[in-house]
């Protein structure tokens, strides 16, 4: 089954290993870049990557599912999305333009 729209796995390629097993190529994270339209958010009580994505990416289909873009976009990327975000932490949120033109750009797909 192919990955859903806006999935972080949309940027990987399936291939067959020498042992005949199906696997995915590595996903290349976008990483932080300072853009003029990057938003900043101070983490409050109850904030999570999922709730931040739902708030800031409501214009996207399955916006809450784009939590991975926020995790990748931090200067110090968040590797474990299950950890609770520390209150008071400054988070950088990519703009809608950055999401559409940079992060979700099909040219970022890994060719294997």
N, C-alpha and C positions, 0 to 999 in steps of 0.2 A: 504494500500500500504506500503511495507517495505521501510525503509530509503534507500537513495541512497548510493552508495559506498563512504566510507570515511566521511560519515555524522556524526556529533557529536551525533545524535540520534541512531546511530548504536549500541551504548553502553547502550541502555535502553531496557526494555522489556515491551511489551504491556500486559495489563491484564484487566479484567472486575471487576468493583467496585461492592460493595454490592447493589448499585442502578441500576446495569445493564449497566452502561456506560463504554466505552472503555477509558483507560488512559495509560500513560507511567510511568514507574518507574523512580526514580531519576537517573540522569546521574552523575557518579562520575568523576569529573575533574581530569586530570593527575597531575597537580600542578608542580611547579618548582623543578628541581633537578639539581645540578651542575655536569655536565659531562664534560670530557676533550674536547669533540667535539661540545659543545654548541657554537653557533655563537652569536656575539653581533652586534647590528645594532643601530646607532644613527638616530632617526626619523628626516627626512627632510621634506621640504614643499611638501605637496600632498601625503605623505605616509599615508596609512590606513592599517588596518589588512588584508583587501582583497588584496591590492597591494603587501604587504610584503609576503603574502602566495603565490601569483602568482610568485613572484621573487624567493623565496627560495625553493618552493616545485614544481617546474616545472617538476620534474621527476615523479610526481604522477598524476594519472588520476584525473581531476578536482582539481588540486593543489590549485587554488585560494579559493576553497571551504573549505580548511583546515585552514581558518583564526581563527577558534575557538581554534585550538591547540596552536597558538601563544598567544591568549588571556588567556588561562588557564595556560600557561607555565611561565608567569611572576611571580616574587617573590610576587608581589601584583597583583593578577589576575585582569584582566579587565572584569568587570561584565556587562558593557553596551557597546557593540561593535559599537553602532551608534555614540559614542562620538568621536570627532576629536582628533587624537593623538597629543600631545604637541611636537612641534619641539624641538630637543635637548634631548628628553627622550631616555634613554638607554633601548633597548628592547633585550630580550634574545630569540634566535630563535633555536628551537630544530633541531639537525642534521637529515639527512635522516635516519641514523641508529637508532637514538632515536625514530623517527616517526614510522619506520617499526617494530622495536623490542620491543618498550615500549608502545608508545601512541596508535598505531593502532592494538596492539596485541589483538586477539580475547578473550584471557583469562580475559581481563578487563571487559567484558560484565557483566552487573548486572543480577544476577539470582533472580527472584522474586517468 
